[in-house]
Amino acid sequence: MNSGLDPSPSFETATSHWIHLVGVGIEIFGVFIIVMGIVWSSRFIYRRGAAPRYDSYKISIGRSLLLGLEVLVAADIVKTIAIELTFASLGLLAGLVVVRTFLSWTLTLEIEGRWPWQRALTDASENQPRNHVV
């Protein structure tokens, strides 16, 4: 007799488990990007003079942090949306995205010397034809 309990996991449980593993894999990849970016950036310590060395090192680490943060945000989105979609998890995701977006903006400001949205203004003004009066 079957008591109504199926010993095999349901499709939803198996899918949720695999999506969680994918999310963890993306998180590990994001951390790997940050760590390898720091290791790769360390090559600037042994090159050139002191000032260019520091600037190159800082910019290279900042870029690897930006990329790692983007990957970590993607992992949070996958894990939150696909696994446990509740108002609490969406609120937590929104908070994480706000904090990481602020970090990305400040890193961009530190690396490039301008806010991310100022790039479009600068690029647009450079591409405008200039009228020269002869």
C-alpha positions, 0 to 999 in steps of 0.5 A, a space after each residue: 500500500 502506498 501511504 501517499 508519501 513519495 520518497 523521490 524529491 519533487 520537481 520543485 525541490 530538485 529545481 530549487 536545489 539546482 538553482 541554489 547550487 548555480 547561485 552559490 557557483 556564481 557567488 564563488 566565481 564573483 569572489 574568485 574574480 575579486 581575489 584574482 584581480 587583487 593577485 593580478 594587480 599586485 604585479 604593479 607593485 614591482 613596476 615603475 616609479 612609486 606614484 604610477 605604481 600606486 595609481 595603476 594598482 588602485 585602478 586595477 583593484 578597483 576594476 576587479 572589485 567592480 566586476 566582482 560586485 556585478 557578479 555577486 549582484 547577479 548571484 543574489 538575484 538568481 538566488 532570491 528570485 528563483 528560490 524564495 520569492 517573498 517580500 522579505 527576500 525582495 527587501 533584502 535583495 533591494 538593500 543589497 543592490 542599493 549598497 553594492 550600487 553605491 559601492 560601484 558608483 564610489 569605485 567608479 568615482 575613485 577610478 575615473 574621477 567622475 560619476 558613472 552618469 557623467 560619462 554620457 555627458 562627456 562622451 556626447 559633448 566630445 562627439 558633437 561637431 564643433 562649429 568654427 568661425 573662420 
